[in-house]
Amino acid sequence: RDLIRGQLVEKEWERNEEALGTVTLIYDHHARQLSDKLTDVQHDYHDAILATTHVHLDHHLCAEMIMVRGRADRIRSLADQLRRQKGVLHATLSMSSTGRKLR
């Protein structure tokens, strides 16, 4: 059942339908202006972001989980822009769907 659901979600993302996702970042908050850059990107995509959680892992590392909703291409674009920032050590996008099409 999980494999089938995973394939259905992937098809919905390929059709650029409404989707849900979580972007998880691990980054070095000492990287020059990285926090500001990540915040700026998130402001550019404010309409797609539902919630953000920030956790301090140690003196240098932070984790951030960003819950998103919107068209699949917009969510992928957000994740790609966050991933590209110098100082981001790891970034993943976990996909899901609402099972509904956007109008």
JOSULJO-V366714 format. One record per residue. D_LAST is the distance of its C-alpha to the last C-alpha in Angstrom with 1 decimal. Layout:
d_last->D_LAST
d_last->D_LAST
//
This chain:
d_last->28.0
d_last->27.2
d_last->27.5
d_last->25.1
d_last->22.5
d_last->23.1
d_last->22.5
d_last->19.2
d_last->18.0
d_last->19.3
d_last->17.5
d_last->14.1
d_last->15.2
d_last->16.4
d_last->13.1
d_last->11.7
d_last->9.3
d_last->9.2
d_last->13.0
d_last->15.9
d_last->19.2
d_last->22.6
d_last->24.5
d_last->28.2
d_last->30.8
d_last->34.6
d_last->36.3
d_last->39.6
d_last->39.3
d_last->42.5
d_last->40.9
d_last->41.2
d_last->38.4
d_last->36.0
d_last->34.9
d_last->34.1
d_last->32.2
d_last->30.1
d_last->29.4
d_last->28.5
d_last->25.9
d_last->24.4
d_last->24.3
d_last->22.5
d_last->19.7
d_last->20.0
d_last->16.3
d_last->15.9
d_last->19.2
d_last->19.6
d_last->23.3
d_last->26.3
d_last->29.6
d_last->32.6
d_last->35.8
d_last->39.2
d_last->40.6
d_last->43.9
d_last->45.5
d_last->43.5
d_last->40.4
d_last->37.2
d_last->34.2
d_last->30.7
d_last->27.8
d_last->24.4
d_last->21.5
d_last->18.1
d_last->14.4
d_last->11.6
d_last->10.8
d_last->13.9
d_last->15.4
d_last->15.5
d_last->17.1
d_last->19.5
d_last->20.4
d_last->21.3
d_last->23.4
d_last->25.1
d_last->26.1
d_last->27.5
d_last->29.3
d_last->31.0
d_last->32.8
d_last->36.5
d_last->37.7
d_last->34.8
d_last->36.6
d_last->33.9
d_last->30.1
d_last->27.9
d_last->24.2
d_last->23.5
d_last->20.2
d_last->18.4
d_last->15.0
d_last->13.3
d_last->13.0
d_last->9.3
d_last->6.4
d_last->3.8
d_last->0.0
//
